[in-house]
Amino acid sequence: MSRINRDRWGGVSQALHWLVAIGILGIAALGLIMTDLPRSPRWFWVYDLHKSLGLTVLALMVVRLAWRLYAGAPPDVPMPTWQHRLASISHWLLYLFAFAMPLSGWLYDSASGLRPLRWFGLAEVPKLVAPDPTLRSIALAVHEYGFWILAGLVLVHAGAALWHHFVLRDVTLARMLPRALIDAPTPKDRSP
């Protein structure tokens, strides 16, 4: 398994990117619907799923950051300096909030003194702190407001990737897609 790819993100980086993206989208969908559910066994199941997925994304983000530090990144796509700076800032903000969301949720769960959380029902997750109403309120605020910031960052990130792909027609997005998708023939390339 090669650490460095000269012109594109490697397979491990791509897999981690898309797993985290799918995880964040799933957690966001659950988070938006679960607050409207009536308290029932299904309510607890949805909350536990939301928390378990959040901890999974946290673990994937740790692996992703470690892999990024180990494997590095391909060279930047040529673009104006201001675009490089904005891309760098937005990427690091995405990393920050992708860590902040599950950590603030875990801290909120811990400070709430709720029943023990079992990761997908398999293993009990340790509490980070003892019950603390003040810390609970702070963690909840970070979690709720952080969600909207992360959602905005994800939209900007995806919009920029699509803009580079369809408007600028550069390789920014293609470098994060599996080569099989890039090299797949389009319907017009196939002979009848």
C-alpha atoms as an extended CHARMM CRD file, in Angstrom:
* protein
*
       192  EXT
         1         1  MET       CA              0.0000000000        0.0000000000        0.0000000000  PROA      1               0.0000000000
         2         2  SER       CA              1.6520000000        3.1700000000       -1.2170000000  PROA      2               0.0000000000
         3         3  ARG       CA              1.7220000000        6.1140000000        1.1330000000  PROA      3               0.0000000000
         4         4  ILE       CA              2.1310000000        8.8330000000       -1.4410000000  PROA      4               0.0000000000
         5         5  ASN       CA              0.3940000000        9.2200000000       -4.7480000000  PROA      5               0.0000000000
         6         6  ARG       CA              1.8800000000       11.8630000000       -6.9770000000  PROA      6               0.0000000000
         7         7  ASP       CA             -1.2380000000       13.2270000000       -8.6350000000  PROA      7               0.0000000000
         8         8  ARG       CA             -4.2730000000       12.1460000000       -6.6030000000  PROA      8               0.0000000000
         9         9  TRP       CA             -5.4210000000       11.0450000000       -3.1710000000  PROA      9               0.0000000000
        10        10  GLY       CA             -4.6600000000        7.3940000000       -2.4710000000  PROA      10              0.0000000000
        11        11  GLY       CA             -7.2710000000        4.7140000000       -1.8790000000  PROA      11              0.0000000000
        12        12  VAL       CA             -7.0350000000        4.8500000000        1.9250000000  PROA      12              0.0000000000
        13        13  SER       CA             -7.4910000000        8.6320000000        1.9540000000  PROA      13              0.0000000000
        14        14  GLN       CA            -10.4270000000        8.3570000000       -0.4490000000  PROA      14              0.0000000000
        15        15  ALA       CA            -12.0980000000        5.6040000000        1.5920000000  PROA      15              0.0000000000
        16        16  LEU       CA            -11.7320000000        7.5450000000        4.8360000000  PROA      16              0.0000000000
        17        17  HSD       CA            -13.0050000000       10.7420000000        3.2060000000  PROA      17              0.0000000000
        18        18  TRP       CA            -16.1590000000        9.1050000000        1.8530000000  PROA      18              0.0000000000
        19        19  LEU       CA            -16.8270000000        7.0150000000        4.9760000000  PROA      19              0.0000000000
        20        20  VAL       CA            -16.6550000000       10.1430000000        7.1370000000  PROA      20              0.0000000000
        21        21  ALA       CA            -18.8250000000       12.0790000000        4.6600000000  PROA      21              0.0000000000
        22        22  ILE       CA            -21.4940000000        9.3660000000        4.5950000000  PROA      22              0.0000000000
        23        23  GLY       CA            -21.3070000000        9.0470000000        8.3880000000  PROA      23              0.0000000000
        24        24  ILE       CA            -21.7560000000       12.7880000000        8.9120000000  PROA      24              0.0000000000
        25        25  LEU       CA            -24.7150000000       12.9030000000        6.5200000000  PROA      25              0.0000000000
        26        26  GLY       CA            -26.3630000000        9.9440000000        8.2910000000  PROA      26              0.0000000000
        27        27  ILE       CA            -25.7880000000       11.3930000000       11.7370000000  PROA      27              0.0000000000
        28        28  ALA       CA            -27.1130000000       14.7780000000       10.5980000000  PROA      28              0.0000000000
        29        29  ALA       CA            -30.2970000000       13.1900000000        9.2360000000  PROA      29              0.0000000000
        30        30  LEU       CA            -30.8210000000       11.2770000000       12.4880000000  PROA      30              0.0000000000
        31        31  GLY       CA            -30.0910000000       14.3620000000       14.5550000000  PROA      31              0.0000000000
        32        32  LEU       CA            -32.6510000000       16.4210000000       12.6750000000  PROA      32              0.0000000000
        33        33  ILE       CA            -35.4580000000       13.8650000000       12.9750000000  PROA      33              0.0000000000
        34        34  MET       CA            -34.8280000000       12.4360000000       16.4310000000  PROA      34              0.0000000000
        35        35  THR       CA            -35.7950000000       15.5410000000       18.3660000000  PROA      35              0.0000000000
        36        36  ASP       CA            -39.3340000000       15.3080000000       16.9490000000  PROA      36              0.0000000000
        37        37  LEU       CA            -39.8460000000       11.6550000000       17.8370000000  PROA      37              0.0000000000
        38        38  PRO       CA            -42.1460000000       10.8110000000       20.7560000000  PROA      38              0.0000000000
        39        39  ARG       CA            -40.4120000000        9.2080000000       23.7460000000  PROA      39              0.0000000000
        40        40  SER       CA            -40.6890000000        5.4880000000       23.1610000000  PROA      40              0.0000000000
        41        41  PRO       CA            -38.3690000000        2.5110000000       22.7740000000  PROA      41              0.0000000000
        42        42  ARG       CA            -37.7950000000        3.6740000000       19.1800000000  PROA      42              0.0000000000
        43        43  TRP       CA            -36.7220000000        7.1020000000       20.4970000000  PROA      43              0.0000000000
        44        44  PHE       CA            -33.9920000000        5.5020000000       22.6390000000  PROA      44              0.0000000000
        45        45  TRP       CA            -32.9130000000        3.3050000000       19.7280000000  PROA      45              0.0000000000
        46        46  VAL       CA            -32.5510000000        6.3250000000       17.3810000000  PROA      46              0.0000000000
        47        47  TYR       CA            -30.6160000000        8.3240000000       20.0140000000  PROA      47              0.0000000000
        48        48  ASP       CA            -28.3080000000        5.3790000000       20.6840000000  PROA      48              0.0000000000
        49        49  LEU       CA            -27.7440000000        4.9310000000       16.9440000000  PROA      49              0.0000000000
        50        50  HSD       CA            -26.9540000000        8.6500000000       16.5960000000  PROA      50              0.0000000000
        51        51  LYS       CA            -24.4330000000        8.4360000000       19.4510000000  PROA      51              0.0000000000
        52        52  SER       CA            -22.8530000000        5.2030000000       18.1840000000  PROA      52              0.0000000000
        53        53  LEU       CA            -22.4540000000        6.6190000000       14.6800000000  PROA      53              0.0000000000
        54        54  GLY       CA            -20.9750000000        9.7920000000       16.1670000000  PROA      54              0.0000000000
        55        55  LEU       CA            -18.3570000000        7.8130000000       18.0620000000  PROA      55              0.0000000000
        56        56  THR       CA            -17.6250000000        5.8270000000       14.9090000000  PROA      56              0.0000000000
        57        57  VAL       CA            -17.0470000000        9.0370000000       12.9440000000  PROA      57              0.0000000000
        58        58  LEU       CA            -14.8000000000       10.2710000000       15.7580000000  PROA      58              0.0000000000
        59        59  ALA       CA            -12.7070000000        7.0970000000       15.4740000000  PROA      59              0.0000000000
        60        60  LEU       CA            -12.6020000000        7.4160000000       11.6780000000  PROA      60              0.0000000000
        61        61  MET       CA            -11.4950000000       11.0470000000       12.0230000000  PROA      61              0.0000000000
        62        62  VAL       CA             -8.6340000000       10.0070000000       14.3090000000  PROA      62              0.0000000000
        63        63  VAL       CA             -7.5550000000        7.4120000000       11.7360000000  PROA      63              0.0000000000
        64        64  ARG       CA             -8.0260000000        9.9140000000        8.9170000000  PROA      64              0.0000000000
        65        65  LEU       CA             -5.9090000000       12.5900000000       10.5730000000  PROA      65              0.0000000000
        66        66  ALA       CA             -3.1960000000       10.0690000000       11.4830000000  PROA      66              0.0000000000
        67        67  TRP       CA             -3.1820000000        8.7650000000        7.8940000000  PROA      67              0.0000000000
        68        68  ARG       CA             -3.0060000000       12.3140000000        6.5160000000  PROA      68              0.0000000000
        69        69  LEU       CA             -0.0090000000       13.0860000000        8.7420000000  PROA      69              0.0000000000
        70        70  TYR       CA              1.6440000000        9.7980000000        7.7450000000  PROA      70              0.0000000000
        71        71  ALA       CA              0.8540000000        9.6710000000        4.0200000000  PROA      71              0.0000000000
        72        72  GLY       CA              0.7820000000       13.3470000000        3.1910000000  PROA      72              0.0000000000
        73        73  ALA       CA             -1.2410000000       14.8680000000        0.3920000000  PROA      73              0.0000000000
        74        74  PRO       CA             -0.8120000000       15.1250000000       -3.3500000000  PROA      74              0.0000000000
        75        75  PRO       CA              0.4810000000       18.4460000000       -4.6910000000  PROA      75              0.0000000000
        76        76  ASP       CA             -2.0700000000       21.2420000000       -4.8650000000  PROA      76              0.0000000000
        77        77  VAL       CA             -4.0030000000       21.7820000000       -8.0550000000  PROA      77              0.0000000000
        78        78  PRO       CA             -2.7790000000       25.0170000000       -9.6820000000  PROA      78              0.0000000000
        79        79  MET       CA             -5.1020000000       27.8660000000       -8.7080000000  PROA      79              0.0000000000
        80        80  PRO       CA             -4.8490000000       31.4270000000       -7.3840000000  PROA      80              0.0000000000
        81        81  THR       CA             -3.2650000000       31.8740000000       -3.9660000000  PROA      81              0.0000000000
        82        82  TRP       CA             -6.5010000000       33.1570000000       -2.4100000000  PROA      82              0.0000000000
        83        83  GLN       CA             -8.2800000000       29.9420000000       -3.4490000000  PROA      83              0.0000000000
        84        84  HSD       CA             -5.5150000000       27.8250000000       -1.8830000000  PROA      84              0.0000000000
        85        85  ARG       CA             -5.8120000000       29.7760000000        1.3520000000  PROA      85              0.0000000000
        86        86  LEU       CA             -9.5920000000       29.4820000000        1.4660000000  PROA      86              0.0000000000
        87        87  ALA       CA             -9.4030000000       25.7630000000        0.6530000000  PROA      87              0.0000000000
        88        88  SER       CA             -6.8310000000       25.1940000000        3.3940000000  PROA      88              0.0000000000
        89        89  ILE       CA             -8.8370000000       27.1520000000        5.9670000000  PROA      89              0.0000000000
        90        90  SER       CA            -12.0710000000       25.3640000000        5.0610000000  PROA      90              0.0000000000
        91        91  HSD       CA            -10.3990000000       21.9340000000        5.2100000000  PROA      91              0.0000000000
        92        92  TRP       CA             -8.9690000000       22.5500000000        8.6710000000  PROA      92              0.0000000000
        93        93  LEU       CA            -12.3170000000       23.9610000000        9.8600000000  PROA      93              0.0000000000
        94        94  LEU       CA            -13.9920000000       20.7990000000        8.5440000000  PROA      94              0.0000000000
        95        95  TYR       CA            -11.5010000000       18.7210000000       10.5420000000  PROA      95              0.0000000000
        96        96  LEU       CA            -12.0790000000       20.8660000000       13.6490000000  PROA      96              0.0000000000
        97        97  PHE       CA            -15.8610000000       20.5680000000       13.5310000000  PROA      97              0.0000000000
        98        98  ALA       CA            -15.8110000000       16.8940000000       12.5150000000  PROA      98              0.0000000000
        99        99  PHE       CA            -13.9580000000       16.3280000000       15.8040000000  PROA      99              0.0000000000
       100       100  ALA       CA            -15.9370000000       18.8810000000       17.8380000000  PROA      100             0.0000000000
       101       101  MET       CA            -19.3440000000       17.3970000000       17.0240000000  PROA      101             0.0000000000
       102       102  PRO       CA            -18.8360000000       13.8660000000       18.3880000000  PROA      102             0.0000000000
       103       103  LEU       CA            -16.6990000000       15.1060000000       21.2830000000  PROA      103             0.0000000000
       104       104  SER       CA            -19.3150000000       17.6710000000       22.3520000000  PROA      104             0.0000000000
       105       105  GLY       CA            -22.0450000000       15.0380000000       21.9950000000  PROA      105             0.0000000000
       106       106  TRP       CA            -20.0600000000       12.5750000000       24.1120000000  PROA      106             0.0000000000
       107       107  LEU       CA            -19.3740000000       15.3080000000       26.6760000000  PROA      107             0.0000000000
       108       108  TYR       CA            -23.0960000000       16.2350000000       26.7280000000  PROA      108             0.0000000000
       109       109  ASP       CA            -24.0700000000       12.5820000000       27.2170000000  PROA      109             0.0000000000
       110       110  SER       CA            -21.5180000000       12.2240000000       30.0210000000  PROA      110             0.0000000000
       111       111  ALA       CA            -22.4200000000       15.4670000000       31.8130000000  PROA      111             0.0000000000
       112       112  SER       CA            -26.1430000000       14.6280000000       31.5740000000  PROA      112             0.0000000000
       113       113  GLY       CA            -25.7130000000       11.5800000000       33.7730000000  PROA      113             0.0000000000
       114       114  LEU       CA            -27.8700000000        9.5630000000       31.3890000000  PROA      114             0.0000000000
       115       115  ARG       CA            -27.9660000000        5.7960000000       31.3060000000  PROA      115             0.0000000000
       116       116  PRO       CA            -24.7510000000        4.1860000000       30.0780000000  PROA      116             0.0000000000
       117       117  LEU       CA            -24.1720000000        4.3940000000       26.3580000000  PROA      117             0.0000000000
       118       118  ARG       CA            -23.3960000000        1.1190000000       24.6390000000  PROA      118             0.0000000000
       119       119  TRP       CA            -21.6740000000        1.4990000000       21.2700000000  PROA      119             0.0000000000
       120       120  PHE       CA            -24.0640000000       -0.2980000000       18.8810000000  PROA      120             0.0000000000
       121       121  GLY       CA            -25.1480000000       -2.3270000000       21.9250000000  PROA      121             0.0000000000
       122       122  LEU       CA            -21.7540000000       -4.0670000000       22.0170000000  PROA      122             0.0000000000
       123       123  ALA       CA            -19.5330000000       -2.1990000000       24.4760000000  PROA      123             0.0000000000
       124       124  GLU       CA            -20.1750000000        0.3530000000       27.1840000000  PROA      124             0.0000000000
       125       125  VAL       CA            -18.6330000000        3.7440000000       26.4250000000  PROA      125             0.0000000000
       126       126  PRO       CA            -16.9410000000        5.3840000000       29.4220000000  PROA      126             0.0000000000
       127       127  LYS       CA            -18.2410000000        8.7270000000       30.6620000000  PROA      127             0.0000000000
       128       128  LEU       CA            -15.8640000000       11.6500000000       30.1480000000  PROA      128             0.0000000000
       129       129  VAL       CA            -17.0400000000       13.5460000000       33.2570000000  PROA      129             0.0000000000
       130       130  ALA       CA            -19.3720000000       13.2260000000       36.2220000000  PROA      130             0.0000000000
       131       131  PRO       CA            -22.8810000000       14.6910000000       35.8770000000  PROA      131             0.0000000000
       132       132  ASP       CA            -22.5990000000       18.4770000000       35.6660000000  PROA      132             0.0000000000
       133       133  PRO       CA            -25.5780000000       20.6690000000       34.6110000000  PROA      133             0.0000000000
       134       134  THR       CA            -23.4000000000       23.6400000000       33.5860000000  PROA      134             0.0000000000
       135       135  LEU       CA            -21.0600000000       21.5480000000       31.4740000000  PROA      135             0.0000000000
       136       136  ARG       CA            -24.0940000000       19.7560000000       30.0370000000  PROA      136             0.0000000000
       137       137  SER       CA            -25.5590000000       23.0840000000       28.8340000000  PROA      137             0.0000000000
       138       138  ILE       CA            -22.2570000000       24.2160000000       27.3340000000  PROA      138             0.0000000000
       139       139  ALA       CA            -21.7130000000       20.9020000000       25.5430000000  PROA      139             0.0000000000
       140       140  LEU       CA            -25.2690000000       20.9480000000       24.2000000000  PROA      140             0.0000000000
       141       141  ALA       CA            -24.8380000000       24.4930000000       22.8610000000  PROA      141             0.0000000000
       142       142  VAL       CA            -21.5440000000       23.5650000000       21.1780000000  PROA      142             0.0000000000
       143       143  HSD       CA            -23.1780000000       20.4630000000       19.7010000000  PROA      143             0.0000000000
       144       144  GLU       CA            -26.2610000000       22.2820000000       18.3990000000  PROA      144             0.0000000000
       145       145  TYR       CA            -24.5480000000       25.3990000000       17.0240000000  PROA      145             0.0000000000
       146       146  GLY       CA            -21.5730000000       23.3710000000       15.8200000000  PROA      146             0.0000000000
       147       147  PHE       CA            -23.9370000000       21.2690000000       13.7180000000  PROA      147             0.0000000000
       148       148  TRP       CA            -25.0520000000       24.3060000000       11.7250000000  PROA      148             0.0000000000
       149       149  ILE       CA            -21.4850000000       25.4830000000       11.2630000000  PROA      149             0.0000000000
       150       150  LEU       CA            -20.4260000000       22.0070000000       10.1120000000  PROA      150             0.0000000000
       151       151  ALA       CA            -23.4360000000       21.8240000000        7.7690000000  PROA      151             0.0000000000
       152       152  GLY       CA            -22.4290000000       25.1520000000        6.2250000000  PROA      152             0.0000000000
       153       153  LEU       CA            -18.8170000000       24.0290000000        5.8440000000  PROA      153             0.0000000000
       154       154  VAL       CA            -19.9040000000       20.7710000000        4.1870000000  PROA      154             0.0000000000
       155       155  LEU       CA            -22.0810000000       22.7010000000        1.7230000000  PROA      155             0.0000000000
       156       156  VAL       CA            -19.2370000000       25.0940000000        0.8970000000  PROA      156             0.0000000000
       157       157  HSD       CA            -16.8180000000       22.1620000000        0.5150000000  PROA      157             0.0000000000
       158       158  ALA       CA            -19.1400000000       20.1850000000       -1.7660000000  PROA      158             0.0000000000
       159       159  GLY       CA            -20.0980000000       23.3020000000       -3.7220000000  PROA      159             0.0000000000
       160       160  ALA       CA            -16.4470000000       24.2150000000       -4.2740000000  PROA      160             0.0000000000
       161       161  ALA       CA            -15.6360000000       20.6740000000       -5.4470000000  PROA      161             0.0000000000
       162       162  LEU       CA            -18.5480000000       20.7530000000       -7.9090000000  PROA      162             0.0000000000
       163       163  TRP       CA            -17.5730000000       24.2620000000       -9.0740000000  PROA      163             0.0000000000
       164       164  HSD       CA            -14.0220000000       23.0820000000       -9.7480000000  PROA      164             0.0000000000
       165       165  HSD       CA            -15.3200000000       20.0230000000      -11.5970000000  PROA      165             0.0000000000
       166       166  PHE       CA            -18.1040000000       21.4910000000      -13.7260000000  PROA      166             0.0000000000
       167       167  VAL       CA            -17.1260000000       25.1590000000      -14.1150000000  PROA      167             0.0000000000
       168       168  LEU       CA            -13.3260000000       25.2490000000      -13.9260000000  PROA      168             0.0000000000
       169       169  ARG       CA            -13.0600000000       21.6850000000      -15.2710000000  PROA      169             0.0000000000
       170       170  ASP       CA             -9.9670000000       20.8990000000      -13.2230000000  PROA      170             0.0000000000
       171       171  VAL       CA             -9.0560000000       17.6730000000      -11.4020000000  PROA      171             0.0000000000
       172       172  THR       CA             -9.8540000000       18.7990000000       -7.8370000000  PROA      172             0.0000000000
       173       173  LEU       CA            -12.8740000000       16.5110000000       -7.4150000000  PROA      173             0.0000000000
       174       174  ALA       CA            -11.5530000000       13.7140000000       -9.6290000000  PROA      174             0.0000000000
       175       175  ARG       CA             -8.5210000000       13.3010000000       -7.3490000000  PROA      175             0.0000000000
       176       176  MET       CA            -10.8270000000       12.2420000000       -4.4830000000  PROA      176             0.0000000000
       177       177  LEU       CA            -12.8690000000        9.8030000000       -6.5700000000  PROA      177             0.0000000000
       178       178  PRO       CA            -11.8730000000        6.1820000000       -7.2030000000  PROA      178             0.0000000000
       179       179  ARG       CA            -10.0430000000        5.8150000000      -10.5040000000  PROA      179             0.0000000000
       180       180  ALA       CA            -12.6910000000        3.3190000000      -11.6820000000  PROA      180             0.0000000000
       181       181  LEU       CA            -15.2870000000        6.1240000000      -11.6140000000  PROA      181             0.0000000000
       182       182  ILE       CA            -13.0050000000        8.5140000000      -13.4630000000  PROA      182             0.0000000000
       183       183  ASP       CA            -12.0050000000        6.0200000000      -16.1490000000  PROA      183             0.0000000000
       184       184  ALA       CA            -15.4930000000        4.5680000000      -16.6560000000  PROA      184             0.0000000000
       185       185  PRO       CA            -16.7370000000        5.1160000000      -20.1980000000  PROA      185             0.0000000000
       186       186  THR       CA            -19.6290000000        7.5190000000      -20.5800000000  PROA      186             0.0000000000
       187       187  PRO       CA            -22.6890000000        6.5060000000      -22.6480000000  PROA      187             0.0000000000
       188       188  LYS       CA            -21.4090000000        8.5740000000      -25.6010000000  PROA      188             0.0000000000
       189       189  ASP       CA            -18.0420000000        6.7330000000      -25.4340000000  PROA      189             0.0000000000
       190       190  ARG       CA            -19.6410000000        3.3220000000      -25.8620000000  PROA      190             0.0000000000
       191       191  SER       CA            -20.2280000000        2.0530000000      -29.3340000000  PROA      191             0.0000000000
       192       192  PRO       CA            -23.8150000000        1.0290000000      -30.1830000000  PROA      192             0.0000000000
